[in-house]
């Protein structure tokens, strides 16, 4: 029976075997944007319903206007969300997930569940690493990387 790790290994081998200009590694290309600081939170906020800029800023209060605008532009450029301008005075703008953006909600939900489940273990590991008590040190390693 094929394990999920087998698919990861197969994909990696296929991409590294391609010439760099041909491969344009899908993982690096796509996840570069989706892995940006605010992208996942904005996608999560838009999963429920379309939202205006000010709504998104309220939902993610520690994001600056400039960072929010840039993150929305990036997600729009990638086709993850759409921007709708309503002909009102002043113009009203609403953001919503595109069909492509909606198609990533199931894999994103799995990643979110993993992050929630693993968060404490990761924070503990970070603390141990910072203290110099990470598992490799306990086994006699030098801690030098």
N, CA and C atoms as a LAMMPS dump frame, in Angstrom:
ITEM: TIMESTEP
0
ITEM: NUMBER OF ATOMS
435
ITEM: BOX BOUNDS ff ff ff
-5.0000000000000000e+02 5.0000000000000000e+02
-5.0000000000000000e+02 5.0000000000000000e+02
-5.0000000000000000e+02 5.0000000000000000e+02
ITEM: ATOMS id mol type element x y z
1 1 1 N 0.841 -1.18 0
2 1 2 C 0 0 0
3 1 3 C 0.888 1.246 0
4 2 1 N 0.553 2.187 -0.853
5 2 2 C 1.351 3.395 -0.984
6 2 3 C 1.059 4.357 0.171
7 3 1 N 2.109 4.87 0.767
8 3 2 C 2.006 5.808 1.885
9 3 3 C 2.003 7.245 1.348
10 4 1 N 1.427 8.202 2.095
11 4 2 C 1.468 9.602 1.66
12 4 3 C 2.892 10.097 1.415
13 5 1 N 3.833 9.641 2.215
14 5 2 C 5.228 10.063 2.027
15 5 3 C 5.758 9.624 0.665
16 6 1 N 5.256 8.495 0.143
17 6 2 C 5.695 8.023 -1.169
18 6 3 C 5.33 9.031 -2.256
19 7 1 N 4.136 9.612 -2.169
20 7 2 C 3.728 10.625 -3.14
21 7 3 C 4.625 11.851 -3.062
22 8 1 N 4.984 12.243 -1.859
23 8 2 C 5.871 13.392 -1.67
24 8 3 C 7.23 13.107 -2.298
25 9 1 N 7.775 11.937 -2.031
26 9 2 C 9.083 11.554 -2.572
27 9 3 C 9.025 11.472 -4.093
28 10 1 N 7.977 10.864 -4.637
29 10 2 C 7.839 10.755 -6.094
30 10 3 C 7.782 12.133 -6.748
31 11 1 N 6.999 13.036 -6.188
32 11 2 C 6.899 14.388 -6.743
33 11 3 C 8.242 15.098 -6.685
34 12 1 N 8.921 14.996 -5.559
35 12 2 C 10.219 15.65 -5.413
36 12 3 C 11.206 15.127 -6.453
37 13 1 N 11.274 13.819 -6.612
38 13 2 C 12.202 13.233 -7.598
39 13 3 C 11.877 13.699 -9.012
40 14 1 N 10.6 13.79 -9.332
41 14 2 C 10.19 14.226 -10.666
42 14 3 C 10.623 15.675 -10.906
43 15 1 N 10.424 16.541 -9.91
44 15 2 C 10.758 17.953 -10.092
45 15 3 C 12.252 18.203 -10.132
46 16 1 N 13.039 17.522 -9.311
47 16 2 C 14.48 17.777 -9.324
48 16 3 C 15.139 17.202 -10.565
49 17 1 N 14.472 16.282 -11.244
50 17 2 C 15.03 15.712 -12.469
51 17 3 C 14.832 16.638 -13.669
52 18 1 N 13.956 17.628 -13.554
53 18 2 C 13.683 18.543 -14.666
54 18 3 C 14.704 19.672 -14.69
55 19 1 N 14.981 20.19 -15.897
56 19 2 C 15.811 21.399 -15.954
57 19 3 C 15.102 22.523 -15.191
58 20 1 N 15.867 23.373 -14.53
59 20 2 C 15.291 24.41 -13.667
60 20 3 C 14.258 25.248 -14.406
61 21 1 N 14.587 25.723 -15.609
62 21 2 C 13.654 26.59 -16.331
63 21 3 C 12.387 25.847 -16.744
64 22 1 N 12.472 24.533 -16.932
65 22 2 C 11.297 23.752 -17.307
66 22 3 C 10.444 23.43 -16.087
67 23 1 N 11.074 23.091 -15.012
68 23 2 C 10.342 22.629 -13.832
69 23 3 C 9.485 23.726 -13.227
70 24 1 N 10.093 24.909 -13.062
71 24 2 C 9.379 25.974 -12.364
72 24 3 C 8.606 25.355 -11.209
73 25 1 N 9.312 24.664 -10.408
74 25 2 C 8.811 23.826 -9.323
75 25 3 C 7.455 24.296 -8.788
76 26 1 N 6.402 23.522 -9.024
77 26 2 C 5.072 23.924 -8.578
78 26 3 C 4.992 24.16 -7.072
79 27 1 N 5.68 23.353 -6.308
80 27 2 C 5.623 23.52 -4.857
81 27 3 C 6.218 24.864 -4.468
82 28 1 N 7.402 25.147 -4.959
83 28 2 C 8.055 26.407 -4.617
84 28 3 C 7.266 27.593 -5.166
85 29 1 N 6.813 27.477 -6.419
86 29 2 C 6.109 28.566 -7.078
87 29 3 C 4.796 28.898 -6.372
88 30 1 N 3.992 27.898 -6.081
89 30 2 C 2.676 28.118 -5.47
90 30 3 C 2.798 28.406 -3.977
91 31 1 N 3.562 27.591 -3.268
92 31 2 C 3.632 27.749 -1.817
93 31 3 C 4.431 28.971 -1.387
94 32 1 N 5.235 29.524 -2.291
95 32 2 C 5.928 30.767 -1.983
96 32 3 C 4.908 31.843 -1.624
97 33 1 N 3.846 31.917 -2.398
98 33 2 C 2.8 32.904 -2.129
99 33 3 C 1.88 32.461 -0.999
100 34 1 N 1.434 31.217 -1.056
101 34 2 C 0.476 30.745 -0.056
102 34 3 C 1.104 30.631 1.323
103 35 1 N 2.43 30.544 1.362
104 35 2 C 3.125 30.469 2.638
105 35 3 C 3.481 31.828 3.218
106 36 1 N 3.134 32.889 2.511
107 36 2 C 3.428 34.214 3.045
108 36 3 C 2.635 34.452 4.328
109 37 1 N 3.138 35.329 5.133
110 37 2 C 2.66 35.523 6.502
111 37 3 C 1.138 35.605 6.639
112 38 1 N 0.461 36.337 5.783
113 38 2 C -0.965 36.594 5.978
114 38 3 C -1.872 35.777 5.073
115 39 1 N -1.342 35.128 4.067
116 39 2 C -2.17 34.484 3.048
117 39 3 C -3.156 33.475 3.63
118 40 1 N -2.684 32.578 4.459
119 40 2 C -3.564 31.536 4.996
120 40 3 C -4.672 32.137 5.85
121 41 1 N -4.345 33.109 6.682
122 41 2 C -5.374 33.738 7.518
123 41 3 C -6.423 34.447 6.669
124 42 1 N -6 35.09 5.583
125 42 2 C -6.959 35.766 4.712
126 42 3 C -7.848 34.762 3.987
127 43 1 N -7.264 33.669 3.539
128 43 2 C -8.058 32.618 2.889
129 43 3 C -9.073 32.055 3.881
130 44 1 N -8.645 31.833 5.109
131 44 2 C -9.566 31.341 6.14
132 44 3 C -10.704 32.337 6.37
133 45 1 N -10.379 33.629 6.414
134 45 2 C -11.401 34.654 6.639
135 45 3 C -12.391 34.717 5.481
136 46 1 N -11.916 34.479 4.267
137 46 2 C -12.789 34.541 3.09
138 46 3 C -13.536 33.237 2.84
139 47 1 N -13.184 32.186 3.548
140 47 2 C -13.856 30.894 3.351
141 47 3 C -15.328 30.976 3.732
142 48 1 N -15.633 31.778 4.733
143 48 2 C -17.013 31.886 5.214
144 48 3 C -17.891 32.674 4.247
145 49 1 N -17.36 33.834 3.795
146 49 2 C -18.155 34.698 2.918
147 49 3 C -17.262 35.797 2.343
148 50 1 N -17.756 36.501 1.322
149 50 2 C -16.995 37.646 0.811
150 50 3 C -16.857 38.711 1.896
151 51 1 N -15.77 39.46 1.812
152 51 2 C -15.527 40.487 2.833
153 51 3 C -14.914 41.73 2.199
154 52 1 N -15.134 42.843 2.867
155 52 2 C -14.523 44.104 2.464
156 52 3 C -13.16 44.238 3.143
157 53 1 N -12.374 45.156 2.621
158 53 2 C -11.031 45.4 3.141
159 53 3 C -11.074 45.656 4.646
160 54 1 N -11.982 46.539 5.072
161 54 2 C -12.051 46.885 6.499
162 54 3 C -12.461 45.682 7.348
163 55 1 N -13.311 44.812 6.809
164 55 2 C -13.681 43.586 7.533
165 55 3 C -12.451 42.713 7.753
166 56 1 N -11.655 42.568 6.699
167 56 2 C -10.453 41.737 6.795
168 56 3 C -9.461 42.335 7.781
169 57 1 N -9.363 43.648 7.773
170 57 2 C -8.437 44.294 8.706
171 57 3 C -8.894 44.093 10.148
172 58 1 N -10.196 44.089 10.38
173 58 2 C -10.716 43.831 11.732
174 58 3 C -10.491 42.386 12.146
175 59 1 N -10.667 41.451 11.2
176 59 2 C -10.507 40.028 11.508
177 59 3 C -9.057 39.647 11.773
178 60 1 N -8.137 40.344 11.122
179 60 2 C -6.698 40.096 11.296
180 60 3 C -6.098 41.415 11.796
181 61 1 N -6.323 41.753 13.073
182 61 2 C -6.022 43.097 13.564
183 61 3 C -4.551 43.492 13.557
184 62 1 N -3.63 42.548 13.553
185 62 2 C -2.216 42.928 13.594
186 62 3 C -1.595 43.096 12.212
187 63 1 N -2.41 43.076 11.16
188 63 2 C -1.893 43.296 9.809
189 63 3 C -2 44.788 9.479
190 64 1 N -0.959 45.334 8.876
191 64 2 C -1.001 46.74 8.47
192 64 3 C -1.814 46.865 7.184
193 65 1 N -2.287 48.072 6.903
194 65 2 C -3.048 48.298 5.667
195 65 3 C -2.197 47.939 4.452
196 66 1 N -0.94 48.326 4.496
197 66 2 C -0.043 48.053 3.37
198 66 3 C 0.149 46.547 3.163
199 67 1 N 0.38 45.811 4.25
200 67 2 C 0.559 44.359 4.143
201 67 3 C -0.715 43.672 3.682
202 68 1 N -1.861 44.137 4.176
203 68 2 C -3.136 43.568 3.753
204 68 3 C -3.355 43.803 2.265
205 69 1 N -3.123 45.027 1.813
206 69 2 C -3.301 45.34 0.393
207 69 3 C -2.378 44.48 -0.473
208 70 1 N -1.123 44.329 -0.069
209 70 2 C -0.173 43.529 -0.85
210 70 3 C -0.568 42.061 -0.864
211 71 1 N -0.968 41.525 0.28
212 71 2 C -1.375 40.118 0.35
213 71 3 C -2.603 39.871 -0.52
214 72 1 N -3.563 40.79 -0.493
215 72 2 C -4.757 40.64 -1.333
216 72 3 C -4.392 40.709 -2.813
217 73 1 N -3.494 41.626 -3.182
218 73 2 C -3.04 41.706 -4.585
219 73 3 C -2.38 40.402 -5.02
220 74 1 N -1.52 39.856 -4.163
221 74 2 C -0.84 38.599 -4.498
222 74 3 C -1.838 37.464 -4.697
223 75 1 N -2.804 37.35 -3.798
224 75 2 C -3.801 36.278 -3.906
225 75 3 C -4.701 36.485 -5.126
226 76 1 N -4.983 37.743 -5.451
227 76 2 C -5.766 38.031 -6.657
228 76 3 C -4.954 37.682 -7.906
229 77 1 N -3.694 38.062 -7.923
230 77 2 C -2.816 37.757 -9.059
231 77 3 C -2.729 36.253 -9.305
232 78 1 N -2.699 35.475 -8.232
233 78 2 C -2.611 34.018 -8.348
234 78 3 C -3.956 33.364 -8.64
235 79 1 N -5.032 34.15 -8.668
236 79 2 C -6.345 33.595 -8.968
237 79 3 C -7.024 32.94 -7.781
238 80 1 N -6.509 33.165 -6.581
239 80 2 C -7.075 32.562 -5.368
240 80 3 C -8.314 33.326 -4.913
241 81 1 N -8.323 34.626 -5.151
242 81 2 C -9.496 35.421 -4.804
243 81 3 C -9.816 36.372 -5.939
244 82 1 N -11.025 36.909 -5.878
245 82 2 C -11.444 37.908 -6.854
246 82 3 C -11.81 39.175 -6.104
247 83 1 N -11.658 40.271 -6.803
248 83 2 C -11.936 41.599 -6.246
249 83 3 C -13.105 42.175 -7.032
250 84 1 N -14.161 42.539 -6.331
251 84 2 C -15.348 43.101 -6.972
252 84 3 C -15.513 44.546 -6.524
253 85 1 N -15.565 45.453 -7.508
254 85 2 C -15.767 46.87 -7.222
255 85 3 C -17.222 47.192 -7.535
256 86 1 N -17.927 47.723 -6.551
257 86 2 C -19.324 48.093 -6.735
258 86 3 C -19.401 49.577 -7.083
259 87 1 N -20.249 49.933 -8.051
260 87 2 C -20.327 51.327 -8.51
261 87 3 C -21.126 52.213 -7.546
262 88 1 N -20.588 52.41 -6.378
263 88 2 C -21.218 53.276 -5.391
264 88 3 C -20.32 54.485 -5.175
265 89 1 N -20.814 55.463 -4.47
266 89 2 C -20.025 56.648 -4.135
267 89 3 C -19.815 56.669 -2.636
268 90 1 N -18.631 56.515 -2.103
269 90 2 C -17.414 56.101 -2.802
270 90 3 C -17.502 54.632 -3.208
271 91 1 N -16.635 54.215 -4.137
272 91 2 C -16.678 52.818 -4.586
273 91 3 C -16.491 51.85 -3.42
274 92 1 N -17.208 50.767 -3.474
275 92 2 C -17.108 49.72 -2.46
276 92 3 C -16.422 48.517 -3.093
277 93 1 N -15.488 47.92 -2.365
278 93 2 C -14.727 46.783 -2.889
279 93 3 C -14.941 45.586 -1.975
280 94 1 N -15.149 44.439 -2.597
281 94 2 C -15.366 43.203 -1.851
282 94 3 C -14.44 42.129 -2.413
283 95 1 N -13.907 41.31 -1.523
284 95 2 C -13.023 40.215 -1.904
285 95 3 C -13.727 38.906 -1.606
286 96 1 N -13.564 37.939 -2.519
287 96 2 C -14.15 36.612 -2.294
288 96 3 C -13.228 35.558 -2.886
289 97 1 N -13.311 34.366 -2.351
290 97 2 C -12.512 33.271 -2.9
291 97 3 C -13.041 32.907 -4.278
292 98 1 N -12.132 32.663 -5.181
293 98 2 C -12.48 32.178 -6.517
294 98 3 C -12.723 30.669 -6.428
295 99 1 N -13.205 30.053 -7.503
296 99 2 C -13.303 28.585 -7.49
297 99 3 C -11.948 27.923 -7.201
298 100 1 N -10.87 28.487 -7.743
299 100 2 C -9.538 27.949 -7.458
300 100 3 C -9.22 28.076 -5.965
301 101 1 N -9.538 29.213 -5.387
302 101 2 C -9.317 29.411 -3.958
303 101 3 C -10.143 28.448 -3.12
304 102 1 N -11.387 28.24 -3.518
305 102 2 C -12.248 27.298 -2.789
306 102 3 C -11.719 25.873 -2.9
307 103 1 N -11.073 25.561 -4.023
308 103 2 C -10.566 24.197 -4.217
309 103 3 C -9.438 23.859 -3.251
310 104 1 N -8.842 24.866 -2.647
311 104 2 C -7.753 24.583 -1.71
312 104 3 C -8.221 24.51 -0.262
313 105 1 N -9.515 24.702 -0.001
314 105 2 C -9.996 24.693 1.382
315 105 3 C -9.85 23.328 2.044
316 106 1 N -10.109 22.244 1.317
317 106 2 C -9.975 20.904 1.925
318 106 3 C -8.525 20.608 2.311
319 107 1 N -7.547 20.796 1.399
320 107 2 C -6.162 20.565 1.83
321 107 3 C -5.726 21.547 2.922
322 108 1 N -6.216 22.775 2.85
323 108 2 C -5.869 23.757 3.873
324 108 3 C -6.454 23.352 5.223
325 109 1 N -7.665 22.815 5.225
326 109 2 C -8.281 22.356 6.479
327 109 3 C -7.436 21.259 7.121
328 110 1 N -6.894 20.363 6.298
329 110 2 C -6.034 19.299 6.833
330 110 3 C -4.757 19.892 7.432
331 111 1 N -4.177 20.869 6.76
332 111 2 C -2.964 21.515 7.271
333 111 3 C -3.257 22.286 8.562
334 112 1 N -4.395 22.965 8.607
335 112 2 C -4.787 23.703 9.809
336 112 3 C -4.981 22.738 10.975
337 113 1 N -5.653 21.622 10.72
338 113 2 C -5.863 20.62 11.779
339 113 3 C -4.523 20.094 12.283
340 114 1 N -3.596 19.832 11.36
341 114 2 C -2.267 19.362 11.755
342 114 3 C -1.56 20.425 12.599
343 115 1 N -1.646 21.696 12.174
344 115 2 C -0.988 22.781 12.913
345 115 3 C -1.565 22.908 14.32
346 116 1 N -2.888 22.834 14.429
347 116 2 C -3.509 22.931 15.753
348 116 3 C -3.093 21.753 16.636
349 117 1 N -3.058 20.566 16.063
350 117 2 C -2.688 19.363 16.811
351 117 3 C -1.215 19.387 17.221
352 118 1 N -0.362 19.928 16.367
353 118 2 C 1.091 19.869 16.569
354 118 3 C 1.683 21.111 17.216
355 119 1 N 0.898 22.136 17.409
356 119 2 C 1.418 23.422 17.87
357 119 3 C 2.183 23.317 19.184
358 120 1 N 1.616 22.653 20.177
359 120 2 C 2.299 22.535 21.473
360 120 3 C 3.631 21.803 21.342
361 121 1 N 3.648 20.722 20.57
362 121 2 C 4.889 19.957 20.386
363 121 3 C 5.95 20.802 19.682
364 122 1 N 5.533 21.594 18.718
365 122 2 C 6.48 22.443 17.989
366 122 3 C 7.029 23.533 18.909
367 123 1 N 6.17 24.154 19.695
368 123 2 C 6.636 25.192 20.623
369 123 3 C 7.582 24.607 21.673
370 124 1 N 7.278 23.408 22.148
371 124 2 C 8.166 22.737 23.103
372 124 3 C 9.518 22.463 22.462
373 125 1 N 9.503 21.987 21.233
374 125 2 C 10.749 21.707 20.52
375 125 3 C 11.566 22.98 20.327
376 126 1 N 10.906 24.071 19.976
377 126 2 C 11.609 25.35 19.813
378 126 3 C 12.273 25.782 21.12
379 127 1 N 11.547 25.619 22.21
380 127 2 C 12.11 25.994 23.52
381 127 3 C 13.328 25.149 23.846
382 128 1 N 13.216 23.848 23.627
383 128 2 C 14.351 22.954 23.901
384 128 3 C 15.541 23.302 23.017
385 129 1 N 15.276 23.603 21.776
386 129 2 C 16.345 23.965 20.848
387 129 3 C 17.043 25.233 21.344
388 130 1 N 16.248 26.23 21.726
389 130 2 C 16.815 27.494 22.204
390 130 3 C 17.63 27.299 23.482
391 131 1 N 17.207 26.355 24.311
392 131 2 C 17.92 26.07 25.564
393 131 3 C 19.116 25.151 25.356
394 132 1 N 19.255 24.613 24.166
395 132 2 C 20.347 23.683 23.907
396 132 3 C 20.063 22.282 24.391
397 133 1 N 18.794 21.966 24.622
398 133 2 C 18.44 20.624 25.1
399 133 3 C 17.628 19.861 24.064
400 134 1 N 17.802 20.205 22.795
401 134 2 C 17.093 19.49 21.727
402 134 3 C 17.538 18.034 21.722
403 135 1 N 16.721 17.116 21.195
404 135 2 C 17.053 15.679 21.235
405 135 3 C 18.441 15.325 20.714
406 136 1 N 18.959 15.996 19.678
407 136 2 C 20.291 15.635 19.177
408 136 3 C 21.364 15.939 20.221
409 137 1 N 21.13 16.948 21.048
410 137 2 C 22.084 17.253 22.119
411 137 3 C 22.041 16.186 23.204
412 138 1 N 20.849 15.691 23.473
413 138 2 C 20.711 14.652 24.501
414 138 3 C 21.413 13.366 24.082
415 139 1 N 21.562 13.147 22.769
416 139 2 C 22.223 11.932 22.271
417 139 3 C 23.722 12.132 22.101
418 140 1 N 24.242 13.243 22.577
419 140 2 C 25.68 13.456 22.499
420 140 3 C 26.109 14.302 21.316
421 141 1 N 25.156 14.863 20.588
422 141 2 C 25.506 15.733 19.468
423 141 3 C 26.075 17.045 19.977
424 142 1 N 26.667 17.795 19.092
425 142 2 C 27.291 19.057 19.484
426 142 3 C 26.319 20.22 19.437
427 143 1 N 25.223 20.046 18.717
428 143 2 C 24.299 21.154 18.552
429 143 3 C 24.75 22.105 17.464
430 144 1 N 25.953 21.904 16.918
431 144 2 C 26.466 22.744 15.846
432 144 3 C 25.896 22.246 14.531
433 145 1 N 25.394 23.144 13.763
434 145 2 C 24.776 22.775 12.481
435 145 3 C 25.614 23.277 11.342
